[in-house]
Amino acid sequence: MQPYFLPYIGYFQLIAAADRFVVYDNIKYTKKGWINRNRLLLNGQDALFSLPLKKDNDSLDVCERELAADFNRAKLLNQFRGAYRSAPYFEQTLPLIEGIVNHADGNLFGYIHHAISRVCQHLAIATPIEISSHIDIDHSLKAQDKVLAICQALGADTYVNAIGGMELYSREDFQARGITLKFIRSMPFEYPQFGGTFVPWLSILDVMMFNSPAHVHDVIHNGFELI
């Protein structure tokens, strides 16, 4: 799975559903993707937040990209504080977010990997997280071929992917390698957000600000189905 900074809850459901979770570090950074940005709730509407990057070649992999030297961590934290100061679980969640944002790693992948790991620890998700470049495969492989190679290298008999990948992978091709292909589908999950109309598909940050860790843990482990 691609690395994302403070992704939505479905990402963590996918981690929890797996015995081992592989996050890609040696894939091309996508300039208009969601790797270094996400959405929060601001004045009842979704708003973007992002990690600024050092200007570099667009062909570089995620692990080769660096955060901008002038990345203002205090400014990003103030953005989070301003948006969620009145949220019911602000005080419980703030130390986690401070530890994530203030992390000193200047490498984009290292910074995001740390954030994902810290959220998993906070929510008691014990799934080991593997880094793709550390797995002994032919890393010139692409798309489904690379996934199959990783599965075989790790001895997997089942591969679980996000529901959006249904058009990208072939159950027959996986079955031919002795691997069952499944997709994770999240169940509807709404919660109060300052009394306004619910805004879906926001960062896990939003979920944690409005729900207790125990409730989030329950939704992550039980609020989905495998198809």
C-alpha positions as CSV (number, residue, x, y, z in Angstrom):
1,M,0.0,0.0,0.0
2,Q,1.2,3.5,-0.7
3,P,2.2,5.6,2.3
4,Y,-0.2,8.5,3.2
5,F,0.1,11.2,5.9
6,L,-2.6,10.7,8.5
7,P,-4.9,8.9,6.1
8,Y,-8.6,8.1,6.5
9,I,-9.8,5.3,8.8
10,G,-10.1,2.7,6.0
11,Y,-6.3,2.7,5.7
12,F,-6.0,1.5,9.3
13,Q,-8.8,-1.0,8.8
14,L,-6.7,-2.5,6.1
15,I,-3.7,-2.7,8.4
16,A,-5.7,-4.3,11.1
17,A,-7.2,-6.8,8.7
18,A,-3.8,-8.1,7.7
19,D,-1.3,-10.3,9.5
20,R,1.5,-8.3,7.9
21,F,1.1,-4.9,6.2
22,V,3.5,-3.8,3.4
23,V,3.9,-0.1,2.8
24,Y,5.7,1.0,-0.4
25,D,8.6,3.3,-0.1
26,N,10.2,2.6,-3.5
27,I,7.4,3.8,-5.7
28,K,7.2,7.1,-7.7
29,Y,5.9,10.1,-5.8
30,T,2.7,11.3,-7.3
31,K,2.6,15.1,-7.3
32,K,-1.2,15.4,-7.3
33,G,-1.9,12.4,-5.1
34,W,-2.5,12.2,-1.4
35,I,0.8,10.9,-0.1
36,N,1.8,14.1,1.7
37,R,-1.6,15.7,2.2
38,N,-5.1,15.0,3.5
39,R,-8.2,16.7,4.7
40,L,-9.5,18.0,8.1
41,L,-12.7,19.7,9.2
42,L,-12.6,23.4,9.3
43,N,-15.7,25.5,10.0
44,G,-18.0,22.7,9.0
45,Q,-16.2,22.0,5.7
46,D,-13.3,19.9,4.5
47,A,-10.0,21.7,4.1
48,L,-6.6,20.5,2.9
49,F,-3.4,20.2,5.0
50,S,-0.1,19.1,3.6
51,L,3.6,18.5,4.1
52,P,5.7,20.9,2.0
53,L,8.4,19.2,0.0
54,K,11.8,20.2,-1.2
55,K,11.7,21.0,-4.9
56,D,13.1,18.0,-6.8
57,N,12.8,15.7,-9.8
58,D,9.2,14.5,-10.2
59,S,10.5,11.0,-11.2
60,L,12.0,10.3,-7.7
61,D,10.5,7.6,-5.5
62,V,8.8,8.5,-2.3
63,C,11.8,7.4,-0.2
64,E,14.0,9.8,-2.2
65,R,11.9,12.9,-1.5
66,E,12.6,15.3,1.3
67,L,10.5,17.6,3.4
68,A,11.1,21.3,2.7
69,A,13.9,22.9,4.8
70,D,11.4,25.6,5.9
71,F,8.6,23.2,6.9
72,N,7.0,25.0,9.8
73,R,5.9,22.2,12.1
74,A,4.5,24.7,14.6
75,K,2.2,26.2,11.9
76,L,0.8,22.8,11.0
77,L,0.2,22.1,14.7
78,N,-1.6,25.4,15.1
79,Q,-3.8,24.5,12.1
80,F,-4.8,21.3,13.8
81,R,-5.3,23.1,17.1
82,G,-7.5,25.8,15.6
83,A,-9.7,23.2,13.8
84,Y,-10.2,20.8,16.7
85,R,-9.7,22.7,20.0
86,S,-13.3,22.2,21.0
87,A,-13.5,18.6,19.9
88,P,-14.4,16.1,22.7
89,Y,-11.1,14.1,22.4
90,F,-8.8,17.0,21.6
91,E,-6.8,16.7,24.9
92,Q,-6.4,13.0,24.5
93,T,-5.3,13.2,20.9
94,L,-3.1,16.3,20.9
95,P,0.0,14.6,22.4
96,L,-0.1,12.0,19.7
97,I,-0.4,14.6,17.0
98,E,2.4,16.7,18.5
99,G,4.7,13.7,18.5
100,I,3.9,13.0,14.9
101,V,4.2,16.5,13.6
102,N,7.4,17.3,15.6
103,H,9.2,14.2,14.4
104,A,12.6,15.3,13.2
105,D,13.0,13.0,10.2
106,G,13.4,15.1,7.0
107,N,12.8,12.2,4.6
108,L,9.2,12.1,3.3
109,F,8.8,8.3,3.7
110,G,10.5,8.2,7.1
111,Y,8.3,11.0,8.4
112,I,5.1,9.3,7.1
113,H,6.1,5.8,8.2
114,H,6.6,7.2,11.7
115,A,3.2,8.8,11.7
116,I,1.5,5.6,10.6
117,S,3.3,3.6,13.2
118,R,2.4,6.1,16.0
119,V,-1.3,6.0,15.1
120,C,-1.2,2.2,15.1
121,Q,0.4,2.2,18.5
122,H,-2.2,4.7,19.8
123,L,-5.1,2.6,18.6
124,A,-3.5,-0.8,19.7
125,I,-3.1,-2.1,16.1
126,A,-0.4,-4.7,16.4
127,T,0.1,-5.7,12.8
128,P,3.8,-5.7,11.8
129,I,4.5,-3.1,9.1
130,E,7.0,-4.2,6.4
131,I,8.8,-1.7,4.1
132,S,8.7,-2.8,0.5
133,S,12.3,-2.1,-0.4
134,H,13.4,-4.4,2.4
135,I,11.7,-7.4,0.8
136,D,13.9,-9.5,-1.5
137,I,12.1,-9.3,-4.9
138,D,12.8,-7.9,-8.3
139,H,11.9,-4.3,-7.6
140,S,11.7,-3.4,-11.3
141,L,8.3,-5.2,-11.3
142,K,5.2,-3.1,-11.5
143,A,1.6,-3.1,-10.3
144,Q,0.1,-6.6,-9.9
145,D,3.3,-8.4,-10.7
146,K,5.1,-6.6,-7.9
147,V,2.3,-7.4,-5.5
148,L,2.4,-11.1,-6.4
149,A,6.2,-11.2,-6.0
150,I,5.9,-9.6,-2.5
151,C,3.1,-12.1,-1.5
152,Q,5.3,-15.0,-2.6
153,A,8.4,-13.6,-0.9
154,L,6.4,-13.3,2.4
155,G,4.7,-16.7,2.0
156,A,1.3,-15.2,1.9
157,D,-1.8,-17.3,1.1
158,T,-4.2,-14.3,1.1
159,Y,-3.8,-10.8,-0.2
160,V,-6.2,-8.0,1.0
161,N,-6.4,-4.8,-0.9
162,A,-8.5,-1.6,-0.7
163,I,-11.9,-1.8,-2.4
164,G,-10.6,0.7,-5.0
165,G,-8.3,-1.9,-6.4
166,M,-11.0,-4.3,-7.7
167,E,-10.4,-3.2,-11.2
168,L,-6.6,-3.5,-11.0
169,Y,-6.1,-7.1,-9.8
170,S,-7.2,-10.5,-11.2
171,R,-8.5,-13.1,-8.8
172,E,-7.5,-15.8,-11.4
173,D,-3.9,-14.6,-11.5
174,F,-3.6,-14.6,-7.7
175,Q,-5.3,-18.0,-7.5
176,A,-2.8,-19.4,-10.1
177,R,-0.1,-18.6,-7.5
178,G,-2.0,-20.2,-4.7
179,I,-3.1,-16.8,-3.2
180,T,-6.6,-15.8,-2.4
181,L,-7.4,-12.2,-3.4
182,K,-9.8,-10.2,-1.1
183,F,-10.9,-6.6,-0.9
184,I,-11.9,-4.6,2.2
185,R,-15.1,-2.7,2.2
186,S,-15.7,-0.3,5.1
187,M,-19.2,-0.1,6.6
188,P,-20.8,3.4,6.9
189,F,-19.4,5.2,9.9
190,E,-20.8,8.6,10.9
191,Y,-20.2,10.6,14.1
192,P,-21.1,14.0,15.5
193,Q,-18.8,16.8,14.2
194,F,-19.6,20.0,16.2
195,G,-23.3,19.4,15.6
196,G,-23.1,20.1,11.8
197,T,-23.7,18.0,8.7
198,F,-21.3,15.1,8.7
199,V,-18.3,15.5,6.4
200,P,-17.0,12.1,5.4
201,W,-13.6,10.8,4.2
202,L,-11.5,13.0,6.4
203,S,-8.1,12.1,8.0
204,I,-7.9,9.7,10.9
205,L,-7.1,12.9,12.8
206,D,-10.8,13.9,12.6
207,V,-12.0,10.4,13.7
208,M,-9.7,10.5,16.8
209,M,-10.8,14.0,17.7
210,F,-14.5,13.1,17.9
211,N,-14.4,9.4,19.1
212,S,-12.8,7.6,22.0
213,P,-9.8,5.4,21.3
214,A,-11.9,2.4,22.3
215,H,-14.6,3.3,19.8
216,V,-12.1,3.9,17.0
217,H,-10.3,0.6,17.8
218,D,-13.7,-1.2,17.6
219,V,-14.6,0.4,14.2
220,I,-11.1,-0.3,12.9
221,H,-11.3,-4.0,13.8
222,N,-15.0,-4.6,13.2
223,G,-16.3,-1.9,10.9
224,F,-15.5,-3.6,7.6
225,E,-16.1,-6.7,5.5
226,L,-13.8,-8.7,3.3
227,I,-15.2,-9.6,-0.1
